[in-house]
Every structure is written in C-alpha cells, then in structure tokens.
Amino acid sequence: MPHDMIPTQHTVDTPYMVGPVHLYTLELESSFILIDTGPPTETGRAFLRENIDLRRLTHVLVTHGHIDHYGQAGWLAENSDAVVYLPRLDIIKHEHHTERMRELFALIGELGFGTTFVELLCERFASSMVPLFPKRCSVAEDLPAELGIEVLGCPGHSQSDLVYAGHNWAVTGDILLRGVFQSPLLDVDLEKGGRFRNYDAYCGSIVRLAGLAQKKILPGHRTNVPSVAETILFYVSKMLQRLRILVPHLAKNTVAEVIRSVFPTMSDPFHIYLKLSEILFMKDLLKNPRRLALALQYIGLYEQVADVFEIVLEQGARLRN
C-alpha cells in the first residue's frame, strides 16, 4: 500500500538554464529512498555527500533521463549500495544511443533544416556534459511493490517521464511545473521507430495527471504546485495561444521556414531544437484536435479553454482546406 509519509525536498543548484532542481528523500521502516539525483557536477556530489546518508541509501529512483535529474545516477551506483532505478525507455535510449542520434538528426533534416544546422546541433549535443550511466541499474517500472510507491508513465515533457506517487503525494519531475510551458522534445520512438508522437502521449498523460488532484505535488523545479487542474490549464492555454499565432504560417511552410519567418533572430541551435519540437507538437494537434478536446472533457477542464479551442479548430479547418 502507498505510504502517507511526505518525502523531504532538497534543492541543488545546476549550471543549466532551468536553474535549481529538487531532489526528494523518503524514510520508510527498512528503506531510505532518493528520488532524482541532481546534476553531474562537483557541487552536486558535495551536496549528496553532505545531505544524504549514502551508507543508508537503499533505492535511487529517477523521474526521467535529463541531465539535471539523473546526472549523479552513475556516481551513486558506485558510491553507495543503493539499487538505481531508471525509466525503461531511458535504459533503451542509452543502449541504442548512436542509432537514436542518427535517426533524430535525419528527422530534423526532413523538417527543412540544412546540413550545416544539423552538424551544429550534433556538435552541441556531443559537447554537452554526459553523465556516467550506472553500470548496474534496474527498471523503474518494476519497482518492488513492498515500497508502496506507484509508478505512472506520463510522457509529455520527455518520452520517459515517470511520476512516483504515495498515498497523499506525487513526485512529478518536469511533467507538472508551476507557471512553466515546457517544450515537448522531438525524439525517436524508442520502441516503434520513426518520430515519437508527443502530442498523442500528452493527451493520455493529462488524464493520468488529473488523477493526482488530491495529492501533494512535489515538482522537479520551482515552487510547489497548488493545483493539478490549474497547471494543466496553464499548459494547454499557453499552447493554444501560441498556436493561434503560428497557424497562418503552418499551411505551406516547412518547420524550418516557420522558424525563420516567425523567429528570425533565433540562432542558438538548441533553442531552435526546442522550438521545432514545439511546432511539431502543435502541427499534430491541428491534425487531430479532438483527441485533446476529449481528454480535457474527460477530466472536466474543456469548458475553461473552449472559446480558444474552438477558434483553433476553425483555423485548423481552414488550414486543411
């Protein structure tokens, strides 16, 4: 059964644009659990040494494979006896890294981006600090039932997003953040091949996230989330507002042309990657807007965005015609 005890929040600085990241510890009768690990920096390691009793640590759970959340997983595997649990898809991502990168850059090329941009983005990815992947790890979705922690797959921010939930709490990583519209990242579908459909995945995720409404939300960044519904509505409203601006540019232009037209001063390869990911998400929404509408209706939130949603539907219909 899930436990009532609320995990303790710890905050660690990172060198990334996201700023500080939250880690959580949970003391159970025979287990000492750490959820997320912080960045692979000396500051991050010093924080773990000073604030986490590594001798007692039994389990390390990772919400998703972004560097600020799993960066110390390999170090913890080597410097404690804890079992490290990673999302199944992040393990697959590591095992097929070269193939995944090749397919990802091919997808970006198909969106109208030239060889020079693809090479610059490839260099940017390669120069990023890559943390040590743990030599021993287990699949987070197979977490032992006796821990009383539910594991929910909620892709949207990334393909591998997991939520860890107890009876009255949920650690949500980056999938529920207050006041943040996080770009859904373009990626290769690690199981089926081709492009991972973030839009389809997110429509399913918001239904599962709505089920956390009565729990205390413990996010990966910023302040605590007071309302799951408010956070979902913020995300969806922001997405629809941006989509209204972009719709006139989507009809006959490639994604690369849309970015050059609407964001002419954007030059950083990684920022462009974030934006092209967002545009693909929105193009998928326009192709099947009812999928999101039905999900919002199911969780009782559609009426709050109905006016904007209907405008987007009309714009999308004109675009298809």
Contacts in CASP RR format, 6 or more apart in sequence:
PFRMAT RR
TARGET T0000
AUTHOR 0000-0000-0000
METHOD contacts of the structure
MODEL  1
MPHDMIPTQHTVDTPYMVGPVHLYTLELESSFILIDTGPPTETGRAFLRE
NIDLRRLTHVLVTHGHIDHYGQAGWLAENSDAVVYLPRLDIIKHEHHTER
MRELFALIGELGFGTTFVELLCERFASSMVPLFPKRCSVAEDLPAELGIE
VLGCPGHSQSDLVYAGHNWAVTGDILLRGVFQSPLLDVDLEKGGRFRNYD
AYCGSIVRLAGLAQKKILPGHRTNVPSVAETILFYVSKMLQRLRILVPHL
AKNTVAEVIRSVFPTMSDPFHIYLKLSEILFMKDLLKNPRRLALALQYIG
LYEQVADVFEIVLEQGARLRN
1 148 0 8 1.000
1 167 0 8 1.000
2 148 0 8 1.000
2 149 0 8 1.000
2 150 0 8 1.000
2 165 0 8 1.000
2 166 0 8 1.000
2 167 0 8 1.000
2 168 0 8 1.000
3 26 0 8 1.000
3 28 0 8 1.000
3 148 0 8 1.000
3 149 0 8 1.000
3 166 0 8 1.000
3 167 0 8 1.000
4 167 0 8 1.000
4 168 0 8 1.000
5 26 0 8 1.000
5 27 0 8 1.000
5 28 0 8 1.000
6 168 0 8 1.000
6 169 0 8 1.000
6 216 0 8 1.000
6 218 0 8 1.000
7 24 0 8 1.000
7 25 0 8 1.000
7 26 0 8 1.000
7 33 0 8 1.000
7 35 0 8 1.000
7 169 0 8 1.000
7 171 0 8 1.000
7 218 0 8 1.000
8 24 0 8 1.000
8 25 0 8 1.000
8 26 0 8 1.000
8 27 0 8 1.000
9 22 0 8 1.000
9 23 0 8 1.000
9 24 0 8 1.000
9 218 0 8 1.000
10 22 0 8 1.000
10 23 0 8 1.000
10 24 0 8 1.000
10 25 0 8 1.000
10 47 0 8 1.000
10 51 0 8 1.000
10 52 0 8 1.000
11 20 0 8 1.000
11 21 0 8 1.000
11 22 0 8 1.000
11 23 0 8 1.000
12 20 0 8 1.000
12 21 0 8 1.000
12 22 0 8 1.000
12 23 0 8 1.000
12 38 0 8 1.000
12 39 0 8 1.000
12 43 0 8 1.000
12 44 0 8 1.000
12 47 0 8 1.000
13 19 0 8 1.000
13 20 0 8 1.000
13 43 0 8 1.000
13 44 0 8 1.000
14 20 0 8 1.000
14 21 0 8 1.000
14 38 0 8 1.000
14 39 0 8 1.000
14 41 0 8 1.000
14 68 0 8 1.000
15 39 0 8 1.000
15 41 0 8 1.000
16 39 0 8 1.000
16 67 0 8 1.000
16 68 0 8 1.000
18 68 0 8 1.000
18 221 0 8 1.000
19 68 0 8 1.000
19 221 0 8 1.000
20 221 0 8 1.000
21 36 0 8 1.000
21 38 0 8 1.000
21 39 0 8 1.000
21 68 0 8 1.000
21 69 0 8 1.000
21 220 0 8 1.000
21 221 0 8 1.000
22 36 0 8 1.000
22 218 0 8 1.000
22 219 0 8 1.000
22 220 0 8 1.000
22 221 0 8 1.000
23 34 0 8 1.000
23 35 0 8 1.000
23 36 0 8 1.000
23 37 0 8 1.000
23 38 0 8 1.000
24 34 0 8 1.000
24 35 0 8 1.000
24 36 0 8 1.000
24 171 0 8 1.000
24 218 0 8 1.000
25 32 0 8 1.000
25 33 0 8 1.000
25 34 0 8 1.000
25 35 0 8 1.000
25 52 0 8 1.000
26 32 0 8 1.000
26 33 0 8 1.000
26 35 0 8 1.000
27 33 0 8 1.000
28 147 0 8 1.000
30 58 0 8 1.000
31 58 0 8 1.000
31 59 0 8 1.000
31 147 0 8 1.000
32 53 0 8 1.000
32 56 0 8 1.000
32 57 0 8 1.000
32 58 0 8 1.000
32 59 0 8 1.000
33 58 0 8 1.000
33 59 0 8 1.000
33 60 0 8 1.000
33 61 0 8 1.000
33 147 0 8 1.000
33 149 0 8 1.000
34 52 0 8 1.000
34 57 0 8 1.000
34 59 0 8 1.000
34 60 0 8 1.000
34 61 0 8 1.000
34 76 0 8 1.000
34 82 0 8 1.000
35 60 0 8 1.000
35 61 0 8 1.000
35 62 0 8 1.000
35 63 0 8 1.000
35 164 0 8 1.000
35 171 0 8 1.000
36 61 0 8 1.000
36 62 0 8 1.000
36 63 0 8 1.000
36 69 0 8 1.000
36 70 0 8 1.000
36 171 0 8 1.000
36 173 0 8 1.000
36 220 0 8 1.000
37 48 0 8 1.000
37 60 0 8 1.000
37 62 0 8 1.000
37 69 0 8 1.000
37 70 0 8 1.000
37 71 0 8 1.000
37 72 0 8 1.000
37 73 0 8 1.000
37 75 0 8 1.000
37 76 0 8 1.000
38 44 0 8 1.000
38 47 0 8 1.000
38 68 0 8 1.000
38 69 0 8 1.000
38 70 0 8 1.000
38 71 0 8 1.000
38 72 0 8 1.000
39 67 0 8 1.000
39 68 0 8 1.000
39 71 0 8 1.000
39 72 0 8 1.000
39 131 0 8 1.000
40 67 0 8 1.000
40 71 0 8 1.000
40 72 0 8 1.000
40 75 0 8 1.000
40 129 0 8 1.000
40 131 0 8 1.000
40 132 0 8 1.000
44 72 0 8 1.000
45 72 0 8 1.000
45 75 0 8 1.000
48 54 0 8 1.000
48 72 0 8 1.000
48 75 0 8 1.000
48 76 0 8 1.000
54 76 0 8 1.000
54 79 0 8 1.000
54 80 0 8 1.000
54 82 0 8 1.000
55 80 0 8 1.000
57 76 0 8 1.000
57 80 0 8 1.000
57 81 0 8 1.000
57 82 0 8 1.000
58 81 0 8 1.000
58 82 0 8 1.000
58 83 0 8 1.000
59 82 0 8 1.000
59 83 0 8 1.000
59 85 0 8 1.000
59 147 0 8 1.000
60 73 0 8 1.000
60 76 0 8 1.000
60 77 0 8 1.000
60 80 0 8 1.000
60 82 0 8 1.000
60 83 0 8 1.000
60 84 0 8 1.000
60 85 0 8 1.000
61 85 0 8 1.000
61 140 0 8 1.000
61 143 0 8 1.000
61 149 0 8 1.000
61 164 0 8 1.000
62 69 0 8 1.000
62 70 0 8 1.000
62 73 0 8 1.000
62 84 0 8 1.000
62 85 0 8 1.000
62 86 0 8 1.000
62 87 0 8 1.000
62 90 0 8 1.000
62 140 0 8 1.000
62 162 0 8 1.000
63 69 0 8 1.000
63 87 0 8 1.000
63 161 0 8 1.000
63 162 0 8 1.000
63 163 0 8 1.000
63 164 0 8 1.000
63 171 0 8 1.000
63 172 0 8 1.000
63 173 0 8 1.000
63 174 0 8 1.000
63 175 0 8 1.000
63 220 0 8 1.000
64 70 0 8 1.000
64 87 0 8 1.000
64 90 0 8 1.000
64 157 0 8 1.000
64 158 0 8 1.000
64 160 0 8 1.000
64 161 0 8 1.000
64 162 0 8 1.000
64 173 0 8 1.000
64 174 0 8 1.000
65 86 0 8 1.000
65 87 0 8 1.000
65 90 0 8 1.000
65 93 0 8 1.000
65 158 0 8 1.000
65 160 0 8 1.000
66 158 0 8 1.000
66 174 0 8 1.000
67 128 0 8 1.000
67 129 0 8 1.000
67 130 0 8 1.000
67 131 0 8 1.000
69 173 0 8 1.000
69 174 0 8 1.000
69 220 0 8 1.000
70 86 0 8 1.000
70 90 0 8 1.000
70 131 0 8 1.000
71 131 0 8 1.000
71 132 0 8 1.000
72 131 0 8 1.000
73 84 0 8 1.000
73 86 0 8 1.000
73 131 0 8 1.000
73 132 0 8 1.000
73 133 0 8 1.000
73 134 0 8 1.000
73 137 0 8 1.000
74 84 0 8 1.000
74 131 0 8 1.000
74 132 0 8 1.000
74 133 0 8 1.000
74 134 0 8 1.000
74 135 0 8 1.000
75 131 0 8 1.000
75 132 0 8 1.000
76 82 0 8 1.000
76 84 0 8 1.000
76 134 0 8 1.000
77 84 0 8 1.000
77 134 0 8 1.000
77 135 0 8 1.000
77 136 0 8 1.000
77 137 0 8 1.000
78 132 0 8 1.000
78 134 0 8 1.000
78 135 0 8 1.000
83 136 0 8 1.000
83 137 0 8 1.000
83 138 0 8 1.000
84 134 0 8 1.000
84 136 0 8 1.000
84 137 0 8 1.000
84 138 0 8 1.000
85 137 0 8 1.000
85 138 0 8 1.000
85 139 0 8 1.000
85 140 0 8 1.000
85 142 0 8 1.000
85 143 0 8 1.000
86 134 0 8 1.000
86 137 0 8 1.000
86 138 0 8 1.000
86 139 0 8 1.000
86 140 0 8 1.000
87 139 0 8 1.000
87 140 0 8 1.000
87 141 0 8 1.000
87 160 0 8 1.000
87 161 0 8 1.000
87 162 0 8 1.000
88 139 0 8 1.000
88 140 0 8 1.000
88 141 0 8 1.000
88 160 0 8 1.000
89 159 0 8 1.000
89 160 0 8 1.000
89 190 0 8 1.000
89 191 0 8 1.000
90 160 0 8 1.000
91 137 0 8 1.000
91 139 0 8 1.000
92 190 0 8 1.000
92 191 0 8 1.000
93 100 0 8 1.000
93 159 0 8 1.000
93 160 0 8 1.000
93 190 0 8 1.000
94 133 0 8 1.000
96 190 0 8 1.000
100 187 0 8 1.000
100 188 0 8 1.000
100 190 0 8 1.000
101 122 0 8 1.000
101 125 0 8 1.000
103 188 0 8 1.000
103 193 0 8 1.000
103 194 0 8 1.000
104 186 0 8 1.000
104 187 0 8 1.000
104 188 0 8 1.000
105 118 0 8 1.000
105 121 0 8 1.000
105 122 0 8 1.000
107 186 0 8 1.000
107 188 0 8 1.000
107 194 0 8 1.000
107 195 0 8 1.000
108 117 0 8 1.000
108 118 0 8 1.000
108 121 0 8 1.000
108 186 0 8 1.000
108 273 0 8 1.000
108 276 0 8 1.000
109 118 0 8 1.000
111 254 0 8 1.000
111 255 0 8 1.000
111 256 0 8 1.000
111 276 0 8 1.000
111 280 0 8 1.000
112 254 0 8 1.000
112 255 0 8 1.000
112 256 0 8 1.000
112 257 0 8 1.000
113 255 0 8 1.000
113 256 0 8 1.000
113 276 0 8 1.000
114 256 0 8 1.000
117 256 0 8 1.000
117 269 0 8 1.000
117 272 0 8 1.000
120 269 0 8 1.000
121 269 0 8 1.000
121 270 0 8 1.000
121 272 0 8 1.000
121 273 0 8 1.000
124 269 0 8 1.000
124 270 0 8 1.000
140 151 0 8 1.000
140 162 0 8 1.000
141 151 0 8 1.000
141 153 0 8 1.000
141 162 0 8 1.000
143 149 0 8 1.000
143 151 0 8 1.000
148 166 0 8 1.000
149 164 0 8 1.000
149 165 0 8 1.000
149 166 0 8 1.000
150 164 0 8 1.000
150 165 0 8 1.000
150 166 0 8 1.000
151 162 0 8 1.000
151 163 0 8 1.000
151 164 0 8 1.000
151 165 0 8 1.000
152 162 0 8 1.000
152 163 0 8 1.000
152 164 0 8 1.000
152 165 0 8 1.000
152 208 0 8 1.000
153 161 0 8 1.000
153 162 0 8 1.000
153 163 0 8 1.000
153 205 0 8 1.000
153 208 0 8 1.000
154 161 0 8 1.000
154 162 0 8 1.000
154 163 0 8 1.000
154 172 0 8 1.000
154 175 0 8 1.000
154 205 0 8 1.000
154 208 0 8 1.000
154 209 0 8 1.000
155 161 0 8 1.000
155 198 0 8 1.000
155 201 0 8 1.000
155 202 0 8 1.000
155 205 0 8 1.000
156 175 0 8 1.000
156 184 0 8 1.000
156 198 0 8 1.000
156 201 0 8 1.000
156 202 0 8 1.000
156 205 0 8 1.000
157 173 0 8 1.000
157 174 0 8 1.000
157 175 0 8 1.000
157 182 0 8 1.000
157 184 0 8 1.000
157 185 0 8 1.000
158 174 0 8 1.000
158 185 0 8 1.000
158 187 0 8 1.000
159 185 0 8 1.000
159 187 0 8 1.000
159 189 0 8 1.000
159 190 0 8 1.000
159 196 0 8 1.000
159 198 0 8 1.000
159 201 0 8 1.000
161 173 0 8 1.000
161 174 0 8 1.000
161 175 0 8 1.000
161 205 0 8 1.000
163 170 0 8 1.000
163 171 0 8 1.000
163 172 0 8 1.000
163 173 0 8 1.000
163 175 0 8 1.000
163 208 0 8 1.000
163 209 0 8 1.000
163 212 0 8 1.000
164 170 0 8 1.000
164 171 0 8 1.000
165 171 0 8 1.000
165 212 0 8 1.000
165 215 0 8 1.000
166 215 0 8 1.000
168 214 0 8 1.000
168 215 0 8 1.000
168 216 0 8 1.000
169 215 0 8 1.000
169 216 0 8 1.000
169 217 0 8 1.000
169 218 0 8 1.000
170 212 0 8 1.000
170 215 0 8 1.000
170 216 0 8 1.000
170 217 0 8 1.000
170 218 0 8 1.000
171 218 0 8 1.000
171 220 0 8 1.000
172 209 0 8 1.000
172 212 0 8 1.000
172 217 0 8 1.000
172 218 0 8 1.000
172 219 0 8 1.000
172 220 0 8 1.000
172 225 0 8 1.000
173 219 0 8 1.000
173 220 0 8 1.000
173 221 0 8 1.000
174 182 0 8 1.000
174 219 0 8 1.000
174 220 0 8 1.000
174 221 0 8 1.000
175 205 0 8 1.000
175 209 0 8 1.000
176 209 0 8 1.000
176 212 0 8 1.000
176 217 0 8 1.000
176 219 0 8 1.000
176 225 0 8 1.000
176 228 0 8 1.000
176 231 0 8 1.000
177 219 0 8 1.000
177 220 0 8 1.000
177 221 0 8 1.000
177 222 0 8 1.000
177 225 0 8 1.000
177 231 0 8 1.000
178 219 0 8 1.000
178 222 0 8 1.000
178 223 0 8 1.000
178 224 0 8 1.000
178 225 0 8 1.000
178 226 0 8 1.000
178 231 0 8 1.000
179 222 0 8 1.000
179 231 0 8 1.000
179 234 0 8 1.000
180 221 0 8 1.000
180 222 0 8 1.000
181 234 0 8 1.000
181 235 0 8 1.000
181 238 0 8 1.000
181 239 0 8 1.000
181 242 0 8 1.000
182 235 0 8 1.000
183 274 0 8 1.000
183 275 0 8 1.000
183 277 0 8 1.000
183 278 0 8 1.000
183 281 0 8 1.000
184 198 0 8 1.000
184 199 0 8 1.000
184 202 0 8 1.000
184 277 0 8 1.000
184 278 0 8 1.000
184 281 0 8 1.000
185 198 0 8 1.000
185 273 0 8 1.000
185 274 0 8 1.000
185 277 0 8 1.000
186 195 0 8 1.000
186 196 0 8 1.000
186 198 0 8 1.000
186 273 0 8 1.000
186 276 0 8 1.000
186 277 0 8 1.000
186 280 0 8 1.000
187 195 0 8 1.000
187 196 0 8 1.000
187 198 0 8 1.000
188 194 0 8 1.000
188 195 0 8 1.000
188 196 0 8 1.000
189 195 0 8 1.000
189 196 0 8 1.000
189 197 0 8 1.000
190 196 0 8 1.000
195 280 0 8 1.000
197 284 0 8 1.000
198 277 0 8 1.000
198 280 0 8 1.000
198 281 0 8 1.000
198 284 0 8 1.000
199 281 0 8 1.000
199 284 0 8 1.000
199 285 0 8 1.000
199 288 0 8 1.000
199 291 0 8 1.000
199 292 0 8 1.000
200 284 0 8 1.000
200 291 0 8 1.000
202 281 0 8 1.000
203 291 0 8 1.000
203 292 0 8 1.000
203 294 0 8 1.000
203 295 0 8 1.000
204 295 0 8 1.000
206 232 0 8 1.000
206 236 0 8 1.000
206 295 0 8 1.000
206 296 0 8 1.000
206 299 0 8 1.000
207 295 0 8 1.000
207 298 0 8 1.000
207 299 0 8 1.000
209 228 0 8 1.000
209 232 0 8 1.000
210 228 0 8 1.000
210 229 0 8 1.000
210 232 0 8 1.000
210 299 0 8 1.000
210 301 0 8 1.000
211 228 0 8 1.000
211 299 0 8 1.000
212 228 0 8 1.000
213 227 0 8 1.000
213 228 0 8 1.000
213 229 0 8 1.000
216 224 0 8 1.000
217 224 0 8 1.000
217 225 0 8 1.000
217 228 0 8 1.000
217 231 0 8 1.000
218 224 0 8 1.000
219 225 0 8 1.000
225 231 0 8 1.000
229 299 0 8 1.000
229 301 0 8 1.000
232 299 0 8 1.000
232 301 0 8 1.000
233 301 0 8 1.000
233 304 0 8 1.000
233 305 0 8 1.000
236 292 0 8 1.000
236 296 0 8 1.000
236 301 0 8 1.000
236 305 0 8 1.000
237 305 0 8 1.000
237 308 0 8 1.000
239 281 0 8 1.000
239 282 0 8 1.000
239 285 0 8 1.000
240 305 0 8 1.000
240 308 0 8 1.000
240 309 0 8 1.000
240 312 0 8 1.000
241 308 0 8 1.000
242 278 0 8 1.000
242 282 0 8 1.000
243 282 0 8 1.000
243 285 0 8 1.000
243 286 0 8 1.000
243 312 0 8 1.000
244 308 0 8 1.000
244 311 0 8 1.000
244 312 0 8 1.000
244 315 0 8 1.000
245 262 0 8 1.000
246 258 0 8 1.000
246 262 0 8 1.000
246 279 0 8 1.000
246 282 0 8 1.000
247 286 0 8 1.000
247 312 0 8 1.000
247 315 0 8 1.000
247 316 0 8 1.000
247 319 0 8 1.000
248 315 0 8 1.000
249 257 0 8 1.000
249 258 0 8 1.000
249 261 0 8 1.000
249 262 0 8 1.000
250 258 0 8 1.000
250 279 0 8 1.000
250 282 0 8 1.000
250 283 0 8 1.000
250 286 0 8 1.000
250 319 0 8 1.000
251 319 0 8 1.000
253 261 0 8 1.000
255 276 0 8 1.000
255 279 0 8 1.000
255 280 0 8 1.000
255 283 0 8 1.000
256 276 0 8 1.000
258 279 0 8 1.000
259 266 0 8 1.000
259 272 0 8 1.000
259 275 0 8 1.000
259 276 0 8 1.000
259 279 0 8 1.000
263 275 0 8 1.000
266 272 0 8 1.000
266 275 0 8 1.000
285 292 0 8 1.000
285 312 0 8 1.000
286 312 0 8 1.000
286 316 0 8 1.000
286 319 0 8 1.000
286 320 0 8 1.000
289 309 0 8 1.000
289 312 0 8 1.000
289 313 0 8 1.000
289 316 0 8 1.000
292 309 0 8 1.000
293 302 0 8 1.000
293 309 0 8 1.000
296 302 0 8 1.000
296 305 0 8 1.000
296 309 0 8 1.000
302 309 0 8 1.000
END
